[in-house]
Amino acid sequence: MQFDIDGYRVLKVLKESKTGAVILAEHESLGARRIIKILSKEHPDLEQLTREARIMQKFRNDAIPIIYDIREEDGYTYLIEEFIEGELLKNHLKRHIKLSESEILDYSIQLSEILVYIHNPIHRVLHLDLKPENIIVSDHKMKLIDFGSAICREENDPKQKIYGTPAFCAPEMLIGGDVNCTTDIYILGKIFEYMLLFTPAAPTGYKNVINSCIRKAKLQFTDSSEVRDALLALKKKKRVKRYEEGIWFAVTGVPTGYHSSWFAYRLARLLKKITGANVLVLDCNSDNNLEQLEDSGSIRRSQEYSFEKDGITIAKRVFSEDIKGWRGRGYDFVVCDFGKESSDAADIYFEKIFLVGSLTPWTGPDWDVALSSAGYGKHTAVVITEGKRSYGSDKMGKCDIMENRTFRMSRKVTRCILKGLKKD
């Protein structure tokens, strides 16, 4: 098919058939990207596309694409909507391989809140095709797309064809029965079940929430707000447990790991100075740079696997599988020095991940890899020790960026850390 859409320049054809297509286009005047769905007048789902536009134009929510226009030209109907930058949940999960307990709870809460929004009495919309291919992860935010199967509850015509994806369909969809809010809740539970495949351990109580969604428990959810509230309750319990086990920080050196140990130790000293609390540093890499401190002064006590310096406990040679063994030992703050190795520790929630290193031209790819692992956003801080910021990855702009070119903590680093200490 040839696409000539007035006012738009075609960038990429995402999906195509004889009677329709989905394309990525750019508005010629604004330079903004748009997703355009195209159906010919012979397409059996043409009426469905019009219904999709009518439903979506009601929404004003960052988690749902904006509908800009629907038009007819030369025997084709065009639905023009917002382009959301990010990656499909399916691809995101496969790339990260495993989710932490905090991530799976956060993603689940966001998805349940989207359902609460579209189900509310103002909109009364059922999506009916929740699946990993219809969810976009954009800067750790969930976005729901493709309302092609959606209906308004008051317009629920028994003769209307209900679409869905077999692996995630509710039982009533497979037999052509009536659909309602519990149908979407069932499908959401199947999404949660799918995400469990990518986490080493489910949050406590999470499987109970799933069972209440997919009707395998005595208590079954009948409203999407019940799902959200149950997940928020799990998050609250987890937060209490997390602070009982201390607040954890991760430090990774990019690309060599040379500066990470220096930063990790000074971070621990700052925490000790600010709070006077018990602080632990875990040497979680094979370089063993922190062990050099054992040869200097101010050593209070030294053992085979740990020593104390300036009131701070430093544990030596703690490998990834051993990290969890240090939880619940009464330390208020824990700083993990991963050196140039991965800061991915299962079941550990880090209040902040610090990426420490130089911004010389040849380290760009290393920064991209580190940022992809740590995640982009205020949860991650980039600490520049040398080089020009112009050499850094574009993804750095979404993180806290601090320049620390001297062997002491800058004010911005201190403010960043203090912000992380709030136990909200």
C-alpha positions as CSV (number, residue, x, y, z in Angstrom):
1,M,0.0,0.0,0.0
2,Q,1.1,3.6,-0.7
3,F,0.5,6.0,2.1
4,D,0.0,9.7,1.3
5,I,-1.5,11.4,4.3
6,D,-2.0,15.1,4.1
7,G,0.2,16.9,6.6
8,Y,2.2,13.8,7.6
9,R,5.4,12.2,6.5
10,V,5.5,8.4,6.9
11,L,8.5,7.2,8.9
12,K,7.8,3.5,9.3
13,V,5.2,0.9,8.6
14,L,4.6,-1.0,11.8
15,K,1.9,-3.4,10.5
16,E,0.3,-3.9,7.2
17,S,-2.4,-6.0,5.4
18,K,-4.4,-5.7,2.2
19,T,-7.1,-3.6,3.8
20,G,-5.2,-1.8,6.6
21,A,-2.0,-0.7,8.2
22,V,-0.5,0.9,11.3
23,I,2.2,3.4,10.7
24,L,4.6,5.8,12.5
25,A,4.4,9.2,11.0
26,E,5.7,12.7,11.6
27,H,3.6,15.9,11.6
28,E,5.2,18.0,8.9
29,S,4.6,21.4,10.7
30,L,5.0,20.3,14.3
31,G,7.7,17.7,13.9
32,A,5.8,15.5,16.4
33,R,5.5,11.8,15.9
34,R,2.1,10.1,15.6
35,I,0.7,6.6,15.3
36,I,-1.8,6.4,12.5
37,K,-4.2,3.5,12.1
38,I,-5.5,3.1,8.5
39,L,-8.5,1.0,7.4
40,S,-10.0,0.8,3.9
41,K,-13.8,1.0,3.5
42,E,-13.9,-2.8,2.8
43,H,-12.3,-3.6,6.2
44,P,-14.7,-5.6,8.4
45,D,-13.5,-3.6,11.5
46,L,-14.1,-0.1,10.1
47,E,-17.0,0.5,12.5
48,Q,-14.8,-0.8,15.4
49,L,-12.1,1.8,14.5
50,T,-14.7,4.6,14.7
51,R,-15.9,3.3,18.1
52,E,-12.3,3.2,19.3
53,A,-11.8,6.9,18.5
54,R,-15.1,7.8,20.2
55,I,-14.1,5.9,23.3
56,M,-10.5,7.2,23.5
57,Q,-11.4,10.9,22.9
58,K,-13.0,10.9,26.4
59,F,-9.8,10.1,28.2
60,R,-7.4,12.7,29.7
61,N,-4.8,10.4,31.3
62,D,-1.0,10.3,30.8
63,A,-1.2,6.5,30.7
64,I,-3.5,6.5,27.6
65,P,-2.6,7.9,24.2
66,I,-4.4,11.1,23.1
67,I,-6.6,10.9,20.0
68,Y,-5.9,13.8,17.7
69,D,-8.2,13.2,14.7
70,I,-10.1,10.7,12.7
71,R,-10.5,11.5,9.0
72,E,-11.6,9.9,5.7
73,E,-9.6,10.3,2.5
74,D,-9.7,8.3,-0.8
75,G,-11.6,5.4,0.6
76,Y,-9.5,5.1,3.8
77,T,-10.2,6.0,7.4
78,Y,-7.3,7.4,9.4
79,L,-7.2,7.3,13.2
80,I,-4.4,9.7,14.4
81,E,-3.1,9.2,17.9
82,E,-0.2,10.1,20.2
83,F,3.0,8.2,19.8
84,I,4.3,7.0,23.2
85,E,8.0,6.4,23.3
86,G,9.1,3.2,25.2
87,E,9.1,-0.5,24.7
88,L,6.4,-3.1,24.9
89,L,6.0,-4.8,28.3
90,K,6.8,-8.2,26.6
91,N,10.1,-6.9,25.2
92,H,10.9,-5.0,28.4
93,L,10.5,-8.2,30.5
94,K,12.6,-10.3,28.1
95,R,15.4,-7.7,28.1
96,H,15.5,-7.4,31.9
97,I,15.0,-11.1,32.5
98,K,13.9,-10.6,36.1
99,L,11.9,-8.0,38.0
100,S,12.5,-7.1,41.6
101,E,9.7,-7.3,44.1
102,S,9.3,-3.5,44.1
103,E,9.2,-3.3,40.3
104,I,6.5,-6.0,40.0
105,L,4.4,-4.3,42.7
106,D,4.9,-0.9,41.1
107,Y,4.0,-2.1,37.6
108,S,0.9,-3.9,38.9
109,I,-0.4,-0.9,40.9
110,Q,0.0,1.3,37.8
111,L,-2.0,-1.1,35.6
112,S,-4.7,-1.5,38.2
113,E,-5.0,2.3,38.5
114,I,-5.5,2.5,34.7
115,L,-8.4,0.1,35.0
116,V,-9.8,2.1,37.8
117,Y,-9.7,5.2,35.6
118,I,-11.4,3.6,32.5
119,H,-13.9,1.7,34.6
120,N,-15.1,4.8,36.6
121,P,-18.7,6.0,36.3
122,I,-17.7,8.8,34.0
123,H,-16.1,6.6,31.3
124,R,-17.6,3.1,32.0
125,V,-15.2,1.5,29.5
126,L,-14.0,-2.1,29.3
127,H,-10.7,-2.6,27.5
128,L,-11.0,-6.4,27.0
129,D,-7.6,-6.9,25.4
130,L,-5.0,-6.3,28.0
131,K,-1.8,-8.2,27.0
132,P,1.9,-7.6,27.1
133,E,1.8,-6.3,23.5
134,N,-0.7,-3.6,24.4
135,I,1.3,-2.2,27.4
136,I,4.2,0.1,26.9
137,V,6.8,0.7,29.5
138,S,8.0,4.4,29.2
139,D,10.5,5.5,31.8
140,H,9.1,2.9,34.3
141,K,5.6,4.2,33.7
142,M,2.9,1.8,32.4
143,K,0.9,3.0,29.3
144,L,-2.1,1.2,27.9
145,I,-2.6,1.3,24.1
146,D,-4.9,-0.3,21.5
147,F,-8.5,0.2,22.5
148,G,-9.7,-1.7,19.4
149,S,-11.6,-4.2,21.4
150,A,-12.9,-1.7,24.0
151,I,-16.6,-1.1,24.6
152,C,-18.7,1.2,26.8
153,R,-20.7,-0.8,29.2
154,E,-24.0,0.9,28.4
155,E,-23.3,0.0,24.7
156,N,-22.7,-3.7,25.4
157,D,-24.6,-5.2,22.5
158,P,-24.9,-9.0,22.8
159,K,-24.6,-9.2,19.0
160,Q,-21.3,-7.3,19.0
161,K,-18.2,-9.3,18.3
162,I,-15.9,-9.4,21.3
163,Y,-12.2,-9.6,20.5
164,G,-9.4,-10.7,22.8
165,T,-6.2,-12.7,23.0
166,P,-6.8,-16.4,23.9
167,A,-4.0,-16.7,26.4
168,F,-5.4,-13.8,28.5
169,C,-9.2,-14.0,27.8
170,A,-11.7,-14.4,30.6
171,P,-13.8,-17.6,30.3
172,E,-17.0,-15.6,29.3
173,M,-15.2,-14.1,26.3
174,L,-14.4,-17.6,24.9
175,I,-18.1,-18.7,25.0
176,G,-19.6,-15.4,23.9
177,G,-21.1,-14.5,27.3
178,D,-21.7,-11.2,28.9
179,V,-18.7,-9.1,29.8
180,N,-18.3,-6.6,32.6
181,C,-15.6,-5.1,35.0
182,T,-14.7,-8.5,36.3
183,T,-13.7,-9.5,32.7
184,D,-11.0,-6.9,32.6
185,I,-10.0,-7.8,36.2
186,Y,-9.6,-11.4,35.2
187,I,-7.4,-10.4,32.2
188,L,-5.3,-8.1,34.5
189,G,-4.8,-11.1,36.8
190,K,-3.4,-13.1,33.8
191,I,-1.0,-10.2,33.1
192,F,0.2,-10.4,36.7
193,E,0.6,-14.1,36.3
194,Y,2.7,-13.5,33.2
195,M,4.9,-11.0,35.0
196,L,5.6,-13.6,37.7
197,L,7.6,-15.5,35.1
198,F,10.2,-12.7,35.2
199,T,10.7,-12.4,38.9
200,P,12.7,-14.8,41.1
201,A,10.3,-14.5,44.0
202,A,6.8,-13.0,44.2
203,P,6.1,-10.4,46.8
204,T,4.3,-11.8,49.8
205,G,0.6,-12.0,49.2
206,Y,0.9,-11.2,45.5
207,K,-0.3,-14.7,44.4
208,N,-3.4,-14.2,46.6
209,V,-4.2,-11.0,44.6
210,I,-3.8,-12.9,41.4
211,N,-6.1,-15.7,42.6
212,S,-8.8,-13.1,43.6
213,C,-8.5,-11.7,40.1
214,I,-8.8,-14.9,38.2
215,R,-11.5,-16.4,40.4
216,K,-9.5,-19.0,42.1
217,A,-10.0,-17.6,45.6
218,K,-13.1,-17.4,47.8
219,L,-12.7,-13.6,47.9
220,Q,-13.1,-12.5,44.3
221,F,-12.6,-8.9,43.2
222,T,-15.6,-7.3,41.6
223,D,-14.2,-3.8,41.2
224,S,-10.8,-2.7,39.9
225,S,-10.3,-0.4,42.9
226,E,-10.3,-3.5,45.1
227,V,-7.3,-4.8,43.1
228,R,-5.5,-1.5,43.4
229,D,-6.1,-1.3,47.2
230,A,-5.0,-4.9,47.8
231,L,-1.7,-4.1,45.9
232,L,-1.2,-0.9,47.8
233,A,-1.6,-2.8,51.1
234,L,1.1,-5.2,49.9
235,K,3.4,-2.3,49.1
236,K,2.8,-0.7,52.4
237,K,3.8,-3.9,54.2
238,K,6.9,-4.3,52.1
239,R,7.9,-0.7,52.8
240,V,7.7,-1.3,56.5
241,K,9.8,-4.5,56.2
242,R,12.3,-2.7,53.9
243,Y,13.0,0.0,56.5
244,E,13.2,-2.6,59.2
245,E,16.1,-4.1,57.2
246,G,17.8,-0.8,56.5
247,I,17.9,1.6,53.6
248,W,20.1,0.3,50.8
249,F,22.2,2.2,48.3
250,A,24.1,0.8,45.3
251,V,27.3,2.2,43.8
252,T,28.6,1.1,40.4
253,G,31.7,2.4,38.6
254,V,31.5,3.3,34.9
255,P,33.4,2.0,33.0
256,T,36.3,0.8,35.1
257,G,34.9,0.8,38.6
258,Y,38.0,2.8,39.8
259,H,36.0,5.6,41.5
260,S,33.2,3.5,42.9
261,S,35.0,2.4,46.1
262,W,36.1,5.9,46.9
263,F,32.5,7.2,46.5
264,A,30.9,4.2,48.4
265,Y,33.2,4.8,51.4
266,R,32.6,8.6,51.5
267,L,28.9,8.0,51.0
268,A,28.9,5.7,54.1
269,R,30.9,8.3,56.1
270,L,28.4,11.0,55.1
271,L,25.5,8.8,56.2
272,K,27.2,8.2,59.5
273,K,27.9,11.9,60.0
274,I,24.4,13.0,59.1
275,T,22.5,10.4,61.1
276,G,24.9,8.8,63.6
277,A,23.2,5.5,62.7
278,N,24.7,2.1,62.1
279,V,26.2,2.0,58.6
280,L,27.4,-1.1,56.6
281,V,29.5,-1.2,53.4
282,L,29.4,-4.3,51.3
283,D,32.4,-4.9,49.0
284,C,30.5,-6.7,46.2
285,N,33.1,-6.9,43.5
286,S,36.3,-8.8,42.8
287,D,38.6,-5.7,42.8
288,N,38.6,-5.6,46.6
289,N,39.6,-1.9,46.6
290,L,37.9,-1.4,50.0
291,E,40.3,-3.8,51.7
292,Q,43.0,-1.3,51.3
293,L,41.3,0.7,54.0
294,E,42.1,-2.1,56.4
295,D,45.8,-1.3,56.2
296,S,45.3,2.4,57.1
297,G,44.5,3.9,60.6
298,S,41.3,4.2,62.6
299,I,40.7,0.4,62.5
300,R,38.7,-0.5,65.6
301,R,38.1,-4.2,64.9
302,S,39.1,-6.7,62.2
303,Q,37.9,-10.1,61.4
304,E,38.3,-12.5,58.5
305,Y,35.2,-11.3,56.6
306,S,34.8,-7.7,57.9
307,F,36.5,-4.8,59.7
308,E,35.4,-1.5,61.3
309,K,36.8,1.9,60.3
310,D,35.6,5.3,61.5
311,G,32.6,3.6,63.1
312,I,31.6,2.0,59.8
313,T,31.5,-1.8,59.2
314,I,33.0,-2.9,55.9
315,A,32.3,-6.5,54.8
316,K,34.9,-8.0,52.5
317,R,34.3,-10.1,49.3
318,V,30.5,-10.2,49.4
319,F,29.3,-11.9,46.3
320,S,25.8,-11.4,44.8
321,E,24.4,-14.7,46.3
322,D,25.7,-13.6,49.8
323,I,24.2,-10.1,49.8
324,K,20.8,-11.2,51.2
325,G,22.6,-12.8,54.2
326,W,23.5,-9.3,55.5
327,R,19.8,-8.2,55.7
328,G,18.2,-7.8,59.0
329,R,21.4,-7.5,61.0
330,G,20.5,-4.2,62.6
331,Y,22.2,-1.8,60.1
332,D,20.2,1.4,59.4
333,F,22.0,2.0,56.1
334,V,23.8,-0.3,53.7
335,V,26.0,0.8,50.8
336,C,26.9,-1.9,48.2
337,D,30.0,-1.2,46.2
338,F,29.6,-3.2,42.9
339,G,32.7,-1.8,41.3
340,K,32.4,-2.3,37.5
341,E,30.2,-5.3,38.0
342,S,26.4,-5.5,37.8
343,S,24.4,-3.8,40.6
344,D,21.5,-6.2,40.0
345,A,20.8,-8.0,43.3
346,A,17.6,-10.1,43.5
347,D,15.0,-9.0,46.1
348,I,17.1,-5.9,47.2
349,Y,15.4,-2.6,46.8
350,F,18.0,0.2,46.4
351,E,16.8,3.7,47.5
352,K,19.3,5.1,45.1
353,I,21.7,3.7,42.5
354,F,24.8,5.8,42.0
355,L,26.7,5.4,38.7
356,V,30.2,6.9,39.3
357,G,32.8,7.5,36.6
358,S,34.2,9.6,33.8
359,L,32.5,11.1,30.7
360,T,35.4,10.8,28.3
361,P,34.3,10.2,24.7
362,W,35.2,6.5,24.5
363,T,33.0,5.5,27.4
364,G,29.6,6.4,25.9
365,P,28.5,2.7,25.2
366,D,29.6,1.7,28.7
367,W,27.3,4.4,30.2
368,D,24.4,3.3,27.9
369,V,24.8,-0.3,29.3
370,A,25.0,0.9,32.9
371,L,22.0,3.2,32.5
372,S,19.9,0.4,30.9
373,S,20.7,-1.9,33.9
374,A,20.1,0.8,36.5
375,G,17.0,2.3,34.9
376,Y,16.5,5.9,33.8
377,G,14.9,8.4,36.3
378,K,15.5,10.1,39.7
379,H,16.0,6.6,41.2
380,T,19.4,6.7,39.5
381,A,22.1,9.3,40.0
382,V,25.1,9.9,37.7
383,V,28.2,11.1,39.5
384,I,30.7,12.6,37.1
385,T,34.3,12.5,38.2
386,E,36.0,13.8,35.0
387,G,35.2,14.7,31.4
388,K,32.6,16.9,29.7
389,R,28.9,16.3,30.1
390,S,28.4,16.7,26.4
391,Y,30.0,13.3,26.0
392,G,27.4,11.6,28.2
393,S,24.5,9.4,27.1
394,D,21.2,11.1,26.2
395,K,19.5,8.9,28.8
396,M,21.4,10.7,31.5
397,G,19.1,13.7,31.3
398,K,16.4,11.6,33.1
399,C,18.7,11.0,36.1
400,D,20.1,13.1,38.9
401,I,23.4,14.4,37.6
402,M,26.1,15.5,40.0
403,E,29.6,16.6,39.3
404,N,32.1,15.5,42.0
405,R,35.6,16.2,40.8
406,T,37.2,16.5,44.3
407,F,37.6,13.8,47.0
408,R,34.7,15.0,49.0
409,M,30.9,15.0,48.7
410,S,29.4,18.0,46.8
411,R,26.4,19.8,48.2
412,K,24.2,18.3,45.5
413,V,25.3,14.8,46.4
414,T,24.4,15.5,50.0
415,R,21.0,16.9,49.1
416,C,20.3,13.9,46.9
417,I,21.2,11.5,49.7
418,L,19.1,13.4,52.3
419,K,16.1,13.3,49.9
420,G,16.5,9.5,49.8
421,L,16.4,9.2,53.6
422,K,12.7,10.3,53.8
423,K,10.7,7.3,54.9
424,D,7.5,8.1,53.1
